[in-house]
Structures are given as C-alpha cells and as structure tokens.
Amino acid sequence: CSKEIFKQIAQNYLKFRNTARYCLGNLNDFNANDLVPADQMEELDKWVLTKLDGLVNLCRKAYNGYEFHLVTHAINDFCVVELSSFYLDILKDRLYCEEANGLRRRSAQTALFLILDAMAKLFAPILAFTCDEIWQAMPHREGDDVRNVLLNQMPESFAQYALNDAAMEKWATIMKLRQDVNGILEKARADKRIGKALEAHVTLETADEGLKAACEGVNLAEICIVSAVDWTAAEEGAEVGNGVNFPALTIGVSEAKGEKCPRCWMHSLAANAEGLCPRCAGVIAKLDVEL
C-alpha cells in the first residue's frame, strides 16, 4: 500500500461513479420496460453495446477464474476509453436537444440503461455499496428484484445488438479520424481561430477512398462535435494540418458559417426568425402543440 496506490484507486472509483451519475441523470424519464428494439437503434448505440458485450464476456470469465483485478481493470478501461472519451461525449447533443420521446433520444437512453444495468451487476461483488446505491436510483424492468442488486443475475449477452466485424472496423476508423480532427481543433483554439468546438467548420481532403467509404452515411459533425464537416479543400485562412492516424488526410478548421442556434449552439445557414436551427425549431414546434 502507498498514498499513490490509494490515489489511483480513488481516481478509478470516481471515474466509475461519475459514469454512473451521467447515465442516471439521463434516465429519469426513461421506461425500462420500453427498450428500443435492436433493429431500430442508432448504429453508434449498437457499437457501444457490442463493446459492452465484450466486457460482460471478459468479466464473467474473470470471475470464474477468481481474477477480480481483471474485472476492475476491464470496467475502468470501458468507462475511460469507450464511454467518457468517445461515446458519452458525442451523446450529449442527442440526449439534450433531440425530441424527448423521439426515437434517436430513446435509442441513446436504451443503450445507457443497458450499460448501467450491466455495470452495476458486474461490479457489485467488488463494489457492493456503490453498485447497490446505483441500483436503488435507476429505473428497472419487470422481473428485477429491486431490493438489492446482488439478488439479481449477472448479465449474460448482448449479442442481439452486436455489430459485425466489418461495422466495428468502420467505427474504429471513425474513432481514429475523430482523434485527428481533435488535434487540429486544439491547434485552432490555441491560435484563437475558434472558441468552442461547435464554432468550427471542418473540411477533410484525402485520396484515401477507403477512409471516405468508412465515413459514408455517418454524421461526422455529430461525431466530432462541430457545426459542420465537409469533404472538400480547406478554406483560405483556415487552420490546416495533417492527421496522425491518417497522414494523407488534410484537415482544415475555420469559423462556422451561419447563425448560432441558442438551443443547441450549432451554427446553421437555415435558422428561423428566432435563430433556431431546423432540428431545434422542429422540436420546439412539437412542444408548442403539446402545450
């Protein structure tokens, strides 16, 4: 034992607890008996559930071998790598700005519920009090024993949500692309070309057709948390750089065009009289009808 060891353990514990708090904060209006079916979920949500399926398999195997340290490391890595630095960061816009009962938001909530439910059960034999605190605060499905998390079965499989190998390779490519874009965004912020990432318009240019094909049909602006991403040459005066993961990729960052939406903070060339982007205007219009 040492102070350094306890400090690291405390950091790992707080990462898990904060991840659980994020999930709980976005599930207060969620009906756990009305999960979005796998065939209607967003592909990004199925990506994270594929990763969750791998975590469950690894943890069950580790418990069977009494290798408890493997469980703690695997859950911590899942919280840091897959969730905090990628999935949960991207998810904020969909959770906060999409229609409350819309399919896109409910798809995200379904993934968050399944993640929280699985992690609470997986970690409960080791982190009993915190996992039961999570269990008491989260929504439940019919058949769950709400008295204590330890009175429920360990999660078994999320294979029904799993993406195939080709789709997972595509998302691995997108993650690397996002890392490259973030590097140039940081340079643009340091050079005072932009403030927040949502004030950025990103351009991508490459002769790598495989990279373009991997990104086809993916909303890269949502993934990179910027206002727009276009496959075109960098604009004059833009912050320009090349990718680290993809050296042949030229990335340009300039100030986003259009008006800043007061609701989602994205810039839009099609804002209405109130300055709302088309997505937010549609959501607000439906709220007015309900009122």
Disulfide bonds with the S-S distance in Angstrom:
none
